[in-house]
Amino acid sequence: MLKAIETYLALRRPTGFAMLNAEYLLRSFAAFATERGQTQVHTQTAIDWAARGPSAAQRDARLKAVCRFVRHVRVEDARHELPPANHFGARKTRRSPHIYPAAEIDRLIEAALRLRPKGGLRSRTYATLIALLSVTGLRISEALKLTVADVTRDGLLIRETKFRKTRLVPLHDTAVAGLNGYLAHRRPCSETDPVFVDARGLPLRYIAVKETFDRLVGTAGIVPAAKRRPRLHDLRHTFAVRALQGSPTDRGRSGAHMAALATYMGHVNIYATYWYLEATADLMRDVAAAGEGFITEGRQS
């Protein structure tokens, strides 16, 4: 079974999947099956192994990892049994994002500009980083990996990030001016230097950015609509929602708009982009109205 697992992993990785967690889970399952003297996947064995997960979500994820493997390996060996993927009945939910109004983003940037030491690079670094995230929807990991060479005339070159995708992110003229102004102030030494650095000139670390951003949220007086604190990643969600709110109303054009947004944000598939339609009440109303219109048109025809 281990040989089949290695083949499966080797086929999936070139398509953009890291498969790190899948490898760990499948090796664990193979060892469990071997203890029972089995060389093929058996449904009950897969369920018994997955049931060792400490939570419903983890038990569900363990079983689904085996199911994905079985769908691949059954092409050549039908003796492998395909377990019921929804045996544990877990349903993945996503946390509702905090959508920052423009005034809150302005207050975040103003709070960043007041970071100490006064007039130092740190304040401009965080103000520029927050502004860039809000107008591009970049993942924070993508922004922190940017080098000077990645800032091109055509936009930001985002190199092999999540799902090993590389893409070009165009920038508005105002964003170009702001980023170039920051780099002129920072004076990097080479094209390979990171865009965003700490006081020692080293690349900003995610944990430091998160801790600083959390403090800035409080300093800016941003109160969450729900119990959970607004997050750094919610700047990406905010960008996506605003882009969808500006989508054309014509069904054909809105579909093209959605596809363009998915590509711009580096989503592995368009389903991740469609999720944003649930993020705000006005987008949900638009979806409901479009669905009602589609049904009405269908009945009239």
N, C-alpha and C positions, 0 to 999 in steps of 0.2 A: 504493500500500500504506500510506503514511503516513496518508492520510485514514481508511482503515479502522481503523488502529491508534488514532487519536485518538478515533474513535467508540467503539471497544471500551473504552478507558480511561475515557471519559466515562460509560459505562453502569455500569462496575464500581465507580467511586469512591463514588457515592451509597449503595451497599449496604454501605459500611464498609471497603473495601479502599483503602489508600493508593496502591498500584500504583507506588511510586517506583522500585523495582528492575525491575519489569516494563516500565515506560516506557523505562528505560535500555537494557534488553536488546532490546526490540522495535525500538527506533530503530536500534540497532546492527545487528540482523538485516536491517532494511529497507535500510540503506545497503549491506550486503554483497550482498543480492539485487539491488539496483539496479545494482551494478557488473557483475553477470552479465546485465543487461538483462531482468530478470524483474519482473513486477508482481503475480504470484501466488506463493503459497508452494509450493515444490517440495521434496519429501522429501530428496533428496540435498543440495540447497543448505542446508536447515536442519541436516542432520547435519554437513556440512562446517563450517558456522559454529559450531555448538555444540562441535565438536571442538577449537576454539581455546581452550576453557577450560583453565586450568592443572591442574585436578584432576578426578578422576572425578565427584565430587559437583557441581562447578561445571558440568561438561559436561552432566550430567544435568539440573541446574536450568535451564540455558540452553535445552535442547531442550524441556523441559516447559513453559516459558514460551511457546514458539512453539505447542506443541500446544494449550494453553488458548486462545490467540488464534484458532487455526484452527477449533476447535470452534464458536467464536462466529461467525466470518466465513463459514463454509461454509453457514450458513443462507440467505444471500443470494447466495453465489457458490461453486458446487460445484467450480469449477476449482482452488481451493486444495487441495493435497494434505495429508493428515493424517499426519505422521511417526509411527513407532512410539515411544510415550512412553518405553519401557524399553530403548531401543536401547543405551544405555551400561551398563545393568545395575547402576547405583548403588542402594544401599539406605540410606535415611536412618535413622540410629540416634540415640537420645537417651541422654545421659549418665545413669547411675544416680544418683539423688539421695541426699544424706546426710539421713537422717531423724533429727532431733534428739530425743533423749529429754528429758523434762521437766527432768531434773537439769542437762542441758547448757544449756538455755535459761535456767534460773535462774542458772547460772554466768556466762553471757554478760551478763545484766542486772546482776549484781553487779560484773562487771569494768567495765561501762560506768559504773556509779555511782562508780567509783574514778578515772575519767578526770580529768585536770587541765585547768583549775585546780580544786582541791578546793572543793566547794561551789558551783561555778559552774554556769551554765546548760548548758554543753556536756554534762556528765555526765547531767543529767536528760533532755536532749534525746535522747541516744542510748539511754538506758535505756527511755524511753517509746516511741521508734521501734521498737526491737527487740521490746518487749512487744506493741505494736500489730500488727506484722507476724506475730508468732507466733499471735495469737488471731483474726486476720481473714483471713490468707492473701492480703492485698493484694500486688500487684506493688509493688516499691520505687518505681517511677516514679509510681504512683498515690498512694502515701503522701506523696511529696515535693511533689506538686502540690496537696495539700489546703490549702484556706484555712479561716479561722475560720468563715466562712459555711457551709462544707460539713459542719461538725459540728452536726447537727440533733438534735432530740428523738427522731426515728425512727431515727437511725443516721448513717453517713457517706455523703454524696452524692459518688459517684465520677463525675466528669464526663468524657464523651467521651474515653476513654483508648484502649487498644488496640482496633482494629476499630471505633473511633468509637462505642463502647457507653457508655451512661450507666446506672448502677444505684445502688440504695440498699443499703448494707451494714449490717444491724442489729448492734448491739453488746450484749454482756452487761453487766449492771449494774456488774460489777467493772471492765470495760474503760472504761465511761463515767466512772466515778469516777477512774480513773487518768489518763485524757486530760484531764478537767476540772481535776484537780489540777495537771497540768503547765501548762495554759493559764493558770490562776490565778497560778501562779508566774511565768510568762513575761510576762503582762500585755500582750497585743497591743493595738495602737492602733486597729485598725479591722477590720471584717468581711472585708476583702479581704487582710489580712495572711496570709502562709503560716503553717501550723501549726508546722512545723519549720524553725528558723532557726539560722544559725551565730552566732559571737560578735559579729559586726557587725550582726546583725539581718537578714541577707540569706538568701534561701532556701538550704537545704542543697543542695549539688551532689552528684550521684551519685558522682563519682570520689572525693570526700572521704569519703562514707559508706562506700564499698567499702573504701578503704584503712584506715579506722578499724576497720571490722568485721573485716577480715582480721587486724589486730593483736589484736583482742579474742578471736578464736578461739584464738590462741596463748596469750594471757594466761589464758584460761579453761581451758587444758589440754585442749582438745578434739582428740582424735586421730582422723583419718579412718579409716573401715573399708577404703577403697580408697586408691590412690596419690594421687588428686586431693584438694585441700583442700576442706573444707566451704565452701559459698558462702552469700552473703546470700540468694539466690533460693531456697535450700533450705528457708528458713523457710516459704515458700509451699507447697512440696512437702510439708513436714511437716504443715501444717494440712490439706491435702487427704487425705493418708493417714490421719490420725487421724479425720477425718470419715467416711471410708469404713470404717474399722475399727468405727465405731459404727453402721454401717448396719443396718437391720432385716434379719432372715434371710428373711422372707417375700419371694418373688420380686416380687410386685406392688408391695409397699411399698418394696423396695430400688430398684426402677426409678424410682419417684417421688423417692426420696432422691437418687439419682444425678442426675436432672434438676434438682432444687433446688440441688445442689452446683454443677453446671455454670453455672447462672444466677448463683448467689452469687459465684462466682469470676470471672465475666465471660468465660467461654470462648466462642469464636465457634461452636463446635459441641460436641456431647457426646463426640466421639471423643477430644478432648484430656483429658477427665475420665476416660474409661475407661482411658487410659494408666496412671493411677496404680495400677490393679489389679496392675500388674507391679512396683511399687516395693518391696514387702516380701514376705518368704517367707510370712508368715501370710495375706496377701491372695491370693497365688498358690495357697496350699492351699485357701482358701475357693472360689476360682474352679474349681479342679480338682474339689473335692467337689460343687459345684453342677452342673458338667458331667457328672460321673459319675451324679449323681442324675437329671439330665434324660434321659440315655441309658437308664438303668435303667427309669425310668417309661415312656419311649417303648416299650421292648421289652415291658414287662408289659402295656401297653394293646394 
